[in-house]
C-alpha cells in the first residue's frame, strides 16, 4: 500500500484525472447544469460595476430619476439572477459530490470484501479506514468546490480582464501591473500549503492506525498498565498533527492579507493614474469607479484559484492512495484464464456435487519466505469421517484449516474435494461447504439472533432456537433480559468467552454446512460447558464430515482418525488407541497433558 507520506499525486497526472472524471459520467447532466450555472453566475457578476459606471456617468449628473430607477431595477434583477445561479451551482455540485462519494465508498468496500486474508495481514486497519473516510472526503471537496468552481473563477477572471481592456486599455495595464507580485505570492502559498497539507494527511492516517489498534486492545493496555506510555505516544502523534495544522494556518493567515494588500495597491494605482485622467477629461468618473469595483473582484478569483489548486493537489494525493487500494489485485480468486500453454480456459466450478472427499496432496506452505509451516503434507478425509488434528503450538494445525478454506493458497501440491482442485472452484461455493467455529469468536453489533443467522433470511427463528438449544446455549440466552432479541455490544463485550463460544457453535449448526471445522472450539469454555458441547457434538457430527483442531486430547478420543503434526510435517495417523499403542508423539502429548492435569488438580 502507498503510505500517506509517499503519495503526492499531481494535477498534471492525466491517468489520475481521467479516472476521476469517469466518476462524473453517470451525473453528466447535473455537471453540465452546474457548469452552465457557474458560467452564467460569472457573467452576471460582471454587470454591477458597469451598471454603476452608467449610473455615475449618465443618470446621476442629469438627474434622470426614472432612468436611475430602471437601472436600479436591472441591478437588483442581476443580483437576484446571480444568487439563483450560484444556488443552482452549489446545490447540484453538492448533490453530485455526495453521490460520487457514495459510489467510490461502495466500490472500495466491495473490493475490500474480495481482498484476501494476506492483504489484511500486511495492512493496518486504521490506514484502510483512512482510505475509505478521509481520502474520499478529499475527493468530495474536489468535486463539490474544485472542478466546477475553477471554470467559474477562470471565466470571471477572463471576463473582468476583457471588460477592463474594452473600457480603457491603458488603465487596465496599470491594474494588471501587480499581477507578477500576485503570482509570486500565490506560488509561495501553493508550494508551502501543499507540503503542510500532505503532512496533515499523513498524521491523520497515523492517528487512525494508533487509535484503532489501542482501542481494540484496551483490555490488554489496562491489564499491563500501559496507559501512561500509550498516552505519551498518542500525545506525540497528536502534537505532530496539531503542528502540521498550525503550519497550514500560518500560510493561510499570510496569504489572504497579502492578496488584500496587493488589491489595495492596485486600487491606489488606479486612483492615482485614473484621477489624473479624469481631471484631464480623458476618462469618465464612472469608468474610474467601475475600475475600482472591478479591481476588487479581480483578485478574488485569483486567490480562489490558488486555494483550489491545493484542493486539487490534495485530491490527487488522495485519489492516488484510493486507486492504489482499488488496483490491489485479489490474490485468492478462481481462475478465469488459461493456466498453462495449450490448456483451455478454466472457469470456476459452481460447487461440488459429489460426496465431498477432502484430500491434501503433498502440500507445502509458508506464510513468509523462510521456513515452511507445512512440508509435504498428505492425508485424506472421507465423507462423514471425523478427523482430529493435534500437535504442539506452531505445528501447522490452523494452517491446514486456512488452506482448506482458501484464505491462503498452497505453495506446492494441491488440495482437492472429490478430485477437484479447490483453486478451480468458485470461492463462494467452496466456503459454503464449511461451518467454522474458531477459538477467537467474532460477534457483530446487533442482537443474539442476528449473530446466529448472520443476515441469512433463510434461517428462521425456529431454526435459530433449535441450533441454540442443541449446543445448550438456550439456557444462558433465556437468562438475558430480552432473550434472542438482547442487544450484543461490539465484539460481544457483555458476554463471557464461553457464552460467545456457544453462540459460534449455534451459528455453525444453524447454517447446516456439509463440513464442520472446529479450531480449538472448546478451549474457552469450562469443564461443565465442555461436557455439554461434547454431548451436542456427538449428535451434530452424525452424517457430517468433521475436522477438529484441539489441544485437549480428551475432546477427540472418539474421533475416527487423528492426525499428529510436528514441525509442519504429518508424523502419525490413526485412532486414539492405535496412536497410544505406538508410543510415539501422540503418546508423549497424552502423557504431558495427563501430568499437567494431575498438577492442576
PANUNU-966549 format. One record per residue (C-alpha): residue number from 1; y, x, z. Coordinates in nm, 3 decimals. Example, Ala and Ser with C-alpha at 12.3 -4.5 7.8 and 13.67 -1.06 7.14 Angstrom:
2
(1,(-0.450,1.230,0.780))
(2,(-0.106,1.367,0.714))
END
This chain:
601
(1,(0.000,0.000,0.000))
(2,(0.354,0.115,-0.075))
(3,(0.540,0.162,0.253))
(4,(0.895,0.035,0.301))
(5,(1.040,0.387,0.308))
(6,(0.863,0.481,-0.017))
(7,(0.960,0.168,-0.208))
(8,(1.306,0.197,-0.362))
(9,(1.298,-0.027,-0.665))
(10,(1.562,-0.016,-0.936))
(11,(1.774,-0.281,-1.103))
(12,(1.705,-0.093,-1.426))
(13,(1.327,-0.127,-1.392))
(14,(1.260,-0.364,-1.681))
(15,(0.899,-0.413,-1.570))
(16,(1.003,-0.548,-1.232))
(17,(1.286,-0.754,-1.382))
(18,(1.058,-0.917,-1.638))
(19,(0.801,-1.006,-1.371))
(20,(1.070,-1.157,-1.150))
(21,(1.221,-1.357,-1.433))
(22,(0.876,-1.501,-1.504))
(23,(0.906,-1.700,-1.180))
(24,(1.217,-1.870,-1.322))
(25,(1.038,-2.007,-1.629))
(26,(0.897,-2.322,-1.464))
(27,(1.251,-2.403,-1.350))
(28,(1.438,-2.304,-1.666))
(29,(1.616,-2.640,-1.683))
(30,(1.757,-2.602,-1.331))
(31,(1.854,-2.241,-1.402))
(32,(2.032,-2.342,-1.724))
(33,(2.218,-2.614,-1.533))
(34,(2.320,-2.363,-1.264))
(35,(2.440,-2.110,-1.521))
(36,(2.638,-2.375,-1.709))
(37,(2.792,-2.499,-1.383))
(38,(2.878,-2.142,-1.280))
(39,(3.045,-2.065,-1.612))
(40,(3.236,-2.393,-1.600))
(41,(3.347,-2.318,-1.245))
(42,(3.467,-1.972,-1.351))
(43,(3.667,-2.114,-1.643))
(44,(3.829,-2.384,-1.430))
(45,(3.918,-2.117,-1.175))
(46,(4.142,-1.961,-1.438))
(47,(4.359,-2.272,-1.469))
(48,(4.553,-2.296,-1.135))
(49,(4.756,-1.972,-1.172))
(50,(4.851,-2.063,-1.530))
(51,(4.945,-2.417,-1.425))
(52,(5.167,-2.259,-1.158))
(53,(5.333,-2.049,-1.429))
(54,(5.403,-2.362,-1.636))
(55,(5.549,-2.540,-1.333))
(56,(5.777,-2.247,-1.243))
(57,(5.896,-2.180,-1.599))
(58,(5.920,-2.531,-1.742))
(59,(5.933,-2.818,-1.494))
(60,(6.096,-2.683,-1.178))
(61,(6.409,-2.535,-1.345))
(62,(6.467,-2.852,-1.548))
(63,(6.395,-3.084,-1.253))
(64,(6.135,-3.271,-1.459))
(65,(5.965,-3.454,-1.174))
(66,(5.741,-3.679,-1.392))
(67,(5.613,-3.373,-1.577))
(68,(5.568,-3.190,-1.247))
(69,(5.373,-3.486,-1.106))
(70,(5.146,-3.490,-1.410))
(71,(5.095,-3.116,-1.376))
(72,(5.010,-3.157,-1.008))
(73,(4.755,-3.423,-1.102))
(74,(4.596,-3.186,-1.356))
(75,(4.598,-2.916,-1.086))
(76,(4.414,-3.145,-0.842))
(77,(4.164,-3.252,-1.111))
(78,(4.099,-2.887,-1.187))
(79,(4.031,-2.814,-0.820))
(80,(3.804,-3.119,-0.792))
(81,(3.609,-3.017,-1.104))
(82,(3.580,-2.662,-0.976))
(83,(3.450,-2.792,-0.643))
(84,(3.195,-3.021,-0.815))
(85,(3.067,-2.746,-1.044))
(86,(3.044,-2.500,-0.752))
(87,(2.842,-2.757,-0.558))
(88,(2.606,-2.816,-0.852))
(89,(2.554,-2.443,-0.899))
(90,(2.482,-2.373,-0.532))
(91,(2.259,-2.677,-0.484))
(92,(2.047,-2.612,-0.794))
(93,(2.001,-2.242,-0.718))
(94,(1.917,-2.304,-0.352))
(95,(1.653,-2.558,-0.457))
(96,(1.522,-2.323,-0.725))
(97,(1.513,-2.032,-0.480))
(98,(1.313,-2.234,-0.227))
(99,(1.064,-2.341,-0.493))
(100,(1.022,-1.984,-0.616))
(101,(0.970,-1.863,-0.258))
(102,(0.703,-2.130,-0.218))
(103,(0.531,-2.020,-0.541))
(104,(0.538,-1.650,-0.450))
(105,(0.414,-1.705,-0.094))
(106,(0.129,-1.925,-0.215))
(107,(0.037,-1.665,-0.478))
(108,(0.040,-1.391,-0.216))
(109,(-0.165,-1.588,0.036))
(110,(-0.417,-1.684,-0.232))
(111,(-0.451,-1.315,-0.320))
(112,(-0.477,-1.211,0.045))
(113,(-0.766,-1.454,0.088))
(114,(-0.951,-1.290,-0.202))
(115,(-0.896,-0.932,-0.092))
(116,(-1.195,-0.758,0.060))
(117,(-1.252,-0.655,0.422))
(118,(-1.198,-0.280,0.347))
(119,(-0.843,-0.367,0.238))
(120,(-0.769,-0.507,0.584))
(121,(-0.928,-0.201,0.741))
(122,(-0.664,0.011,0.565))
(123,(-0.354,-0.206,0.610))
(124,(-0.176,-0.319,0.924))
(125,(-0.148,-0.696,0.961))
(126,(0.216,-0.668,1.070))
(127,(0.310,-0.493,0.746))
(128,(0.134,-0.761,0.541))
(129,(0.324,-1.027,0.734))
(130,(0.648,-0.846,0.642))
(131,(0.549,-0.872,0.276))
(132,(0.497,-1.249,0.295))
(133,(0.806,-1.320,0.508))
(134,(1.090,-1.066,0.497))
(135,(1.030,-0.938,0.144))
(136,(1.002,-1.287,-0.001))
(137,(1.327,-1.378,0.178))
(138,(1.493,-1.088,-0.004))
(139,(1.382,-1.238,-0.335))
(140,(1.522,-1.574,-0.229))
(141,(1.861,-1.411,-0.177))
(142,(1.832,-1.267,-0.527))
(143,(1.753,-1.600,-0.693))
(144,(1.999,-1.811,-0.491))
(145,(2.306,-1.587,-0.479))
(146,(2.232,-1.295,-0.707))
(147,(2.129,-1.367,-1.064))
(148,(2.344,-1.670,-1.146))
(149,(2.638,-1.557,-0.933))
(150,(2.655,-1.235,-1.135))
(151,(2.712,-1.441,-1.452))
(152,(2.989,-1.636,-1.282))
(153,(3.161,-1.327,-1.139))
(154,(3.142,-1.144,-1.472))
(155,(3.280,-1.447,-1.654))
(156,(3.563,-1.478,-1.402))
(157,(3.647,-1.108,-1.433))
(158,(3.648,-1.107,-1.813))
(159,(3.841,-1.434,-1.823))
(160,(4.118,-1.304,-1.595))
(161,(4.142,-0.981,-1.797))
(162,(4.174,-1.180,-2.121))
(163,(4.439,-1.412,-1.979))
(164,(4.642,-1.122,-1.835))
(165,(4.632,-0.933,-2.166))
(166,(4.732,-1.250,-2.352))
(167,(5.023,-1.323,-2.118))
(168,(5.165,-0.966,-2.112))
(169,(4.956,-0.667,-2.207))
(170,(5.193,-0.412,-2.052))
(171,(5.192,-0.575,-1.707))
(172,(4.816,-0.623,-1.747))
(173,(4.774,-0.247,-1.788))
(174,(4.973,-0.199,-1.465))
(175,(4.730,-0.437,-1.291))
(176,(4.430,-0.251,-1.435))
(177,(4.564,0.089,-1.329))
(178,(4.398,0.055,-0.985))
(179,(4.052,-0.006,-1.135))
(180,(3.941,0.363,-1.112))
(181,(4.017,0.350,-0.739))
(182,(3.817,0.028,-0.706))
(183,(3.529,0.189,-0.899))
(184,(3.521,0.487,-0.659))
(185,(3.525,0.262,-0.351))
(186,(3.258,0.030,-0.494))
(187,(3.030,0.318,-0.589))
(188,(3.064,0.474,-0.242))
(189,(2.985,0.138,-0.084))
(190,(2.689,0.067,-0.312))
(191,(2.521,0.404,-0.259))
(192,(2.556,0.406,0.120))
(193,(2.470,0.042,0.178))
(194,(2.162,0.074,-0.044))
(195,(2.031,0.355,0.176))
(196,(2.109,0.173,0.502))
(197,(1.958,-0.148,0.362))
(198,(1.634,0.034,0.283))
(199,(1.629,0.186,0.630))
(200,(1.677,-0.157,0.791))
(201,(1.382,-0.294,0.592))
(202,(1.167,-0.001,0.698))
(203,(1.231,-0.059,1.067))
(204,(1.180,-0.435,1.033))
(205,(0.833,-0.363,0.900))
(206,(0.758,-0.125,1.186))
(207,(0.879,-0.378,1.443))
(208,(0.643,-0.638,1.296))
(209,(0.349,-0.397,1.299))
(210,(0.415,-0.293,1.659))
(211,(0.461,-0.649,1.784))
(212,(0.152,-0.785,1.610))
(213,(-0.067,-0.508,1.749))
(214,(0.069,-0.519,2.106))
(215,(0.085,-0.899,2.139))
(216,(-0.270,-0.936,2.007))
(217,(-0.387,-0.677,2.261))
(218,(-0.165,-0.781,2.553))
(219,(-0.463,-0.816,2.789))
(220,(-0.554,-0.451,2.727))
(221,(-0.191,-0.344,2.765))
(222,(-0.168,-0.513,3.105))
(223,(-0.513,-0.402,3.219))
(224,(-0.439,-0.033,3.159))
(225,(-0.079,-0.063,3.283))
(226,(0.081,0.040,2.953))
(227,(0.378,-0.197,2.985))
(228,(0.635,0.074,3.060))
(229,(0.506,0.308,2.789))
(230,(0.487,0.034,2.524))
(231,(0.831,-0.090,2.627))
(232,(0.969,0.260,2.573))
(233,(0.803,0.279,2.228))
(234,(0.940,-0.061,2.129))
(235,(1.281,0.038,2.264))
(236,(1.280,0.346,2.039))
(237,(1.181,0.143,1.730))
(238,(1.429,-0.135,1.806))
(239,(1.710,0.117,1.863))
(240,(1.646,0.268,1.520))
(241,(1.658,-0.080,1.368))
(242,(1.982,-0.156,1.555))
(243,(2.141,0.174,1.447))
(244,(2.047,0.107,1.085))
(245,(2.214,-0.235,1.102))
(246,(2.523,-0.086,1.270))
(247,(2.544,0.172,0.991))
(248,(2.538,-0.103,0.727))
(249,(2.804,-0.296,0.922))
(250,(3.021,0.017,0.918))
(251,(3.015,0.031,0.538))
(252,(3.093,-0.340,0.505))
(253,(3.374,-0.305,0.760))
(254,(3.536,-0.033,0.548))
(255,(3.466,-0.174,0.203))
(256,(3.633,-0.514,0.225))
(257,(3.956,-0.390,0.389))
(258,(3.966,-0.112,0.129))
(259,(3.944,-0.368,-0.150))
(260,(4.220,-0.571,0.017))
(261,(4.440,-0.260,0.034))
(262,(4.384,-0.188,-0.335))
(263,(4.454,-0.554,-0.414))
(264,(4.781,-0.529,-0.217))
(265,(4.863,-0.207,-0.403))
(266,(4.811,-0.385,-0.736))
(267,(5.035,-0.671,-0.619))
(268,(5.302,-0.422,-0.518))
(269,(5.287,-0.256,-0.859))
(270,(5.310,-0.596,-1.030))
(271,(5.615,-0.690,-0.822))
(272,(5.778,-0.350,-0.876))
(273,(5.731,-0.347,-1.252))
(274,(5.744,-0.722,-1.310))
(275,(6.065,-0.782,-1.109))
(276,(6.247,-0.535,-1.330))
(277,(6.111,-0.709,-1.638))
(278,(6.227,-1.045,-1.503))
(279,(6.573,-0.900,-1.438))
(280,(6.576,-0.774,-1.797))
(281,(6.467,-1.120,-1.918))
(282,(6.159,-0.971,-2.090))
(283,(5.923,-1.156,-1.853))
(284,(5.948,-1.503,-1.706))
(285,(5.937,-1.564,-1.332))
(286,(5.639,-1.796,-1.383))
(287,(5.447,-1.518,-1.556))
(288,(5.518,-1.284,-1.264))
(289,(5.392,-1.546,-1.015))
(290,(5.083,-1.607,-1.231))
(291,(5.013,-1.233,-1.246))
(292,(5.026,-1.214,-0.866))
(293,(4.788,-1.510,-0.833))
(294,(4.551,-1.369,-1.093))
(295,(4.554,-1.027,-0.927))
(296,(4.434,-1.186,-0.602))
(297,(4.146,-1.348,-0.788))
(298,(4.079,-1.036,-0.997))
(299,(3.943,-0.819,-0.715))
(300,(3.729,-1.088,-0.554))
(301,(3.454,-1.083,-0.822))
(302,(3.466,-0.701,-0.825))
(303,(3.382,-0.685,-0.455))
(304,(3.125,-0.962,-0.503))
(305,(2.960,-0.768,-0.785))
(306,(2.937,-0.458,-0.566))
(307,(2.767,-0.657,-0.293))
(308,(2.544,-0.837,-0.544))
(309,(2.427,-0.500,-0.673))
(310,(2.288,-0.422,-0.329))
(311,(2.126,-0.765,-0.316))
(312,(1.964,-0.680,-0.649))
(313,(1.864,-0.336,-0.521))
(314,(1.706,-0.481,-0.207))
(315,(1.529,-0.747,-0.410))
(316,(1.390,-0.483,-0.643))
(317,(1.256,-0.282,-0.350))
(318,(1.103,-0.599,-0.202))
(319,(0.956,-0.701,-0.536))
(320,(0.804,-0.355,-0.579))
(321,(0.623,-0.399,-0.247))
(322,(0.523,-0.758,-0.327))
(323,(0.385,-0.668,-0.669))
(324,(0.204,-0.368,-0.519))
(325,(0.022,-0.617,-0.297))
(326,(-0.042,-0.865,-0.579))
(327,(-0.165,-0.584,-0.805))
(328,(-0.412,-0.458,-0.544))
(329,(-0.749,-0.508,-0.713))
(330,(-1.014,-0.723,-0.546))
(331,(-1.288,-0.464,-0.491))
(332,(-1.555,-0.714,-0.385))
(333,(-1.596,-0.960,-0.671))
(334,(-1.864,-1.094,-0.901))
(335,(-1.882,-0.911,-1.235))
(336,(-1.744,-1.081,-1.542))
(337,(-1.774,-0.792,-1.791))
(338,(-2.048,-0.568,-1.919))
(339,(-2.194,-0.341,-1.652))
(340,(-2.340,-0.081,-1.891))
(341,(-2.322,0.012,-2.261))
(342,(-2.528,-0.228,-2.467))
(343,(-2.564,-0.474,-2.179))
(344,(-2.424,-0.823,-2.230))
(345,(-2.152,-0.956,-2.002))
(346,(-2.282,-1.055,-1.663))
(347,(-2.135,-1.374,-1.521))
(348,(-2.169,-1.465,-1.154))
(349,(-2.478,-1.664,-1.066))
(350,(-2.388,-2.001,-0.922))
(351,(-2.635,-1.952,-0.639))
(352,(-3.000,-1.907,-0.552))
(353,(-3.231,-2.199,-0.615))
(354,(-3.549,-2.022,-0.506))
(355,(-3.689,-1.989,-0.154))
(356,(-3.436,-1.721,-0.057))
(357,(-3.631,-1.398,-0.003))
(358,(-3.394,-1.115,0.103))
(359,(-3.466,-0.753,0.014))
(360,(-3.287,-0.424,0.085))
(361,(-3.395,-0.168,-0.173))
(362,(-3.315,0.196,-0.092))
(363,(-2.969,0.107,0.039))
(364,(-2.724,0.385,0.129))
(365,(-2.373,0.315,0.257))
(366,(-2.078,0.490,0.422))
(367,(-1.751,0.333,0.537))
(368,(-1.561,0.655,0.462))
(369,(-1.651,0.977,0.290))
(370,(-1.886,1.177,0.505))
(371,(-2.198,1.090,0.699))
(372,(-2.362,0.769,0.565))
(373,(-2.401,0.483,0.810))
(374,(-2.720,0.372,0.630))
(375,(-2.952,0.606,0.443))
(376,(-3.223,0.486,0.205))
(377,(-3.293,0.166,0.399))
(378,(-3.556,-0.069,0.255))
(379,(-3.701,-0.386,0.405))
(380,(-3.780,-0.745,0.309))
(381,(-3.713,-1.075,0.485))
(382,(-3.934,-1.360,0.371))
(383,(-3.806,-1.720,0.360))
(384,(-3.828,-1.879,0.702))
(385,(-3.903,-1.548,0.869))
(386,(-3.733,-1.445,1.192))
(387,(-3.628,-1.081,1.184))
(388,(-3.451,-0.880,1.453))
(389,(-3.251,-0.559,1.411))
(390,(-3.241,-0.327,1.711))
(391,(-3.122,0.025,1.776))
(392,(-2.868,0.230,1.963))
(393,(-2.494,0.178,1.914))
(394,(-2.393,0.314,1.574))
(395,(-2.743,0.285,1.428))
(396,(-2.615,0.060,1.146))
(397,(-2.725,-0.287,1.259))
(398,(-2.392,-0.466,1.200))
(399,(-2.351,-0.274,0.874))
(400,(-2.667,-0.442,0.746))
(401,(-2.503,-0.782,0.802))
(402,(-2.172,-0.668,0.645))
(403,(-2.357,-0.555,0.333))
(404,(-2.572,-0.869,0.316))
(405,(-2.260,-1.091,0.321))
(406,(-2.088,-0.856,0.074))
(407,(-1.798,-0.772,0.298))
(408,(-1.871,-0.423,0.163))
(409,(-2.071,-0.302,-0.136))
(410,(-2.359,-0.056,-0.118))
(411,(-2.310,0.296,-0.250))
(412,(-2.670,0.337,-0.363))
(413,(-2.960,0.098,-0.401))
(414,(-2.923,-0.278,-0.407))
(415,(-2.963,-0.596,-0.203))
(416,(-3.136,-0.890,-0.368))
(417,(-3.204,-1.255,-0.294))
(418,(-3.505,-1.381,-0.486))
(419,(-3.477,-1.073,-0.704))
(420,(-3.110,-1.132,-0.794))
(421,(-2.867,-0.854,-0.703))
(422,(-2.605,-1.010,-0.475))
(423,(-2.336,-0.828,-0.675))
(424,(-2.421,-1.061,-0.965))
(425,(-2.380,-1.374,-0.753))
(426,(-2.073,-1.586,-0.702))
(427,(-1.926,-1.487,-0.365))
(428,(-1.872,-1.845,-0.252))
(429,(-2.231,-1.938,-0.336))
(430,(-2.365,-1.624,-0.167))
(431,(-2.177,-1.670,0.159))
(432,(-2.251,-2.042,0.162))
(433,(-2.614,-1.947,0.228))
(434,(-2.536,-1.793,0.567))
(435,(-2.442,-1.925,0.906))
(436,(-2.289,-1.640,1.104))
(437,(-2.248,-1.603,1.480))
(438,(-2.055,-1.291,1.578))
(439,(-2.016,-1.113,1.908))
(440,(-1.636,-1.143,1.881))
(441,(-1.576,-1.514,1.824))
(442,(-1.257,-1.613,1.640))
(443,(-1.120,-1.957,1.722))
(444,(-0.822,-2.113,1.547))
(445,(-0.538,-2.318,1.690))
(446,(-0.643,-2.683,1.679))
(447,(-0.900,-2.873,1.881))
(448,(-1.266,-2.830,1.972))
(449,(-1.396,-3.047,1.688))
(450,(-1.184,-2.877,1.419))
(451,(-1.309,-2.535,1.534))
(452,(-1.666,-2.652,1.485))
(453,(-1.620,-2.815,1.142))
(454,(-1.355,-2.564,1.017))
(455,(-1.199,-2.809,0.774))
(456,(-1.528,-2.924,0.621))
(457,(-1.478,-3.301,0.594))
(458,(-1.845,-3.341,0.509))
(459,(-1.933,-3.267,0.871))
(460,(-1.899,-3.596,1.056))
(461,(-1.804,-3.640,1.420))
(462,(-2.165,-3.729,1.492))
(463,(-2.284,-3.403,1.331))
(464,(-2.032,-3.207,1.539))
(465,(-2.155,-3.370,1.858))
(466,(-2.521,-3.313,1.766))
(467,(-2.458,-2.944,1.699))
(468,(-2.272,-2.904,2.029))
(469,(-2.549,-3.083,2.215))
(470,(-2.820,-2.868,2.052))
(471,(-2.665,-2.544,2.185))
(472,(-2.579,-2.700,2.524))
(473,(-2.204,-2.680,2.454))
(474,(-2.158,-3.053,2.514))
(475,(-2.182,-3.004,2.892))
(476,(-1.867,-2.792,2.919))
(477,(-1.689,-2.991,2.643))
(478,(-1.744,-3.309,2.848))
(479,(-1.554,-3.149,3.137))
(480,(-1.248,-3.083,2.919))
(481,(-0.953,-3.326,2.950))
(482,(-0.997,-3.481,2.605))
(483,(-1.347,-3.372,2.515))
(484,(-1.381,-3.273,2.150))
(485,(-1.011,-3.354,2.095))
(486,(-0.900,-3.098,2.355))
(487,(-0.645,-2.857,2.209))
(488,(-0.756,-2.497,2.161))
(489,(-0.494,-2.226,2.206))
(490,(-0.464,-1.934,1.968))
(491,(-0.783,-1.723,1.981))
(492,(-0.924,-1.975,2.232))
(493,(-0.738,-1.822,2.525))
(494,(-0.817,-2.108,2.765))
(495,(-1.194,-2.081,2.709))
(496,(-1.433,-1.832,2.863))
(497,(-1.621,-1.582,2.648))
(498,(-1.942,-1.776,2.697))
(499,(-1.781,-2.107,2.601))
(500,(-1.637,-1.957,2.284))
(501,(-1.979,-1.817,2.201))
(502,(-2.137,-2.160,2.243))
(503,(-1.878,-2.308,2.006))
(504,(-1.964,-2.045,1.747))
(505,(-2.330,-2.149,1.776))
(506,(-2.233,-2.512,1.729))
(507,(-2.023,-2.413,1.427))
(508,(-2.318,-2.234,1.265))
(509,(-2.550,-2.528,1.329))
(510,(-2.303,-2.789,1.202))
(511,(-2.282,-2.611,0.867))
(512,(-2.666,-2.608,0.845))
(513,(-2.698,-2.294,0.633))
(514,(-3.027,-2.161,0.494))
(515,(-2.999,-1.825,0.669))
(516,(-2.884,-1.783,1.028))
(517,(-2.729,-1.446,1.116))
(518,(-2.679,-1.363,1.483))
(519,(-2.477,-1.048,1.558))
(520,(-2.508,-0.977,1.932))
(521,(-2.476,-1.352,1.971))
(522,(-2.581,-1.369,2.337))
(523,(-2.402,-1.060,2.462))
(524,(-2.107,-1.255,2.607))
(525,(-2.297,-1.521,2.799))
(526,(-2.450,-1.520,3.142))
(527,(-2.824,-1.531,3.208))
(528,(-2.838,-1.909,3.256))
(529,(-2.640,-1.976,2.936))
(530,(-2.856,-1.725,2.750))
(531,(-3.168,-1.913,2.859))
(532,(-3.025,-2.241,2.732))
(533,(-2.932,-2.081,2.399))
(534,(-3.275,-1.928,2.359))
(535,(-3.430,-2.272,2.408))
(536,(-3.199,-2.416,2.144))
(537,(-3.266,-2.131,1.903))
(538,(-3.639,-2.196,1.906))
(539,(-3.568,-2.536,1.755))
(540,(-3.285,-2.419,1.530))
(541,(-3.481,-2.135,1.370))
(542,(-3.769,-2.358,1.265))
(543,(-3.785,-2.351,0.884))
(544,(-3.472,-2.134,0.863))
(545,(-3.454,-1.764,0.786))
(546,(-3.302,-1.581,1.082))
(547,(-3.165,-1.229,1.109))
(548,(-3.069,-1.139,1.465))
(549,(-2.897,-0.825,1.594))
(550,(-2.949,-0.770,1.965))
(551,(-2.913,-0.509,2.235))
(552,(-3.113,-0.716,2.483))
(553,(-3.471,-0.677,2.370))
(554,(-3.569,-0.970,2.592))
(555,(-3.397,-1.207,2.346))
(556,(-3.601,-1.104,2.040))
(557,(-3.954,-1.052,2.175))
(558,(-4.094,-1.354,1.991))
(559,(-3.947,-1.259,1.652))
(560,(-4.180,-1.239,1.351))
(561,(-4.060,-0.887,1.270))
(562,(-3.846,-0.629,1.449))
(563,(-3.671,-0.353,1.254))
(564,(-3.573,-0.043,1.452))
(565,(-3.276,0.151,1.312))
(566,(-3.189,0.500,1.429))
(567,(-2.902,0.709,1.291))
(568,(-2.881,0.496,0.979))
(569,(-3.250,0.503,0.895))
(570,(-3.522,0.242,0.932))
(571,(-3.764,0.417,1.166))
(572,(-4.001,0.142,1.280))
(573,(-4.103,-0.210,1.179))
(574,(-4.341,-0.460,1.337))
(575,(-4.382,-0.721,1.609))
(576,(-4.283,-0.667,1.969))
(577,(-4.638,-0.589,2.082))
(578,(-4.710,-0.363,1.784))
(579,(-4.400,-0.156,1.842))
(580,(-4.468,-0.120,2.214))
(581,(-4.819,-0.003,2.135))
(582,(-4.684,0.273,1.906))
(583,(-4.484,0.413,2.199))
(584,(-4.203,0.521,1.966))
(585,(-3.831,0.446,1.954))
(586,(-3.871,0.078,2.036))
(587,(-4.089,0.161,2.337))
(588,(-3.826,0.408,2.455))
(589,(-3.547,0.148,2.419))
(590,(-3.756,-0.104,2.610))
(591,(-3.818,0.142,2.891))
(592,(-3.448,0.230,2.917))
(593,(-3.346,-0.136,2.935))
(594,(-3.617,-0.206,3.193))
(595,(-3.486,0.076,3.413))
(596,(-3.126,-0.043,3.369))
(597,(-3.232,-0.394,3.467))
(598,(-3.401,-0.262,3.783))
(599,(-3.091,-0.062,3.882))
(600,(-2.866,-0.361,3.815))
(601,(-3.092,-0.589,4.013))
END
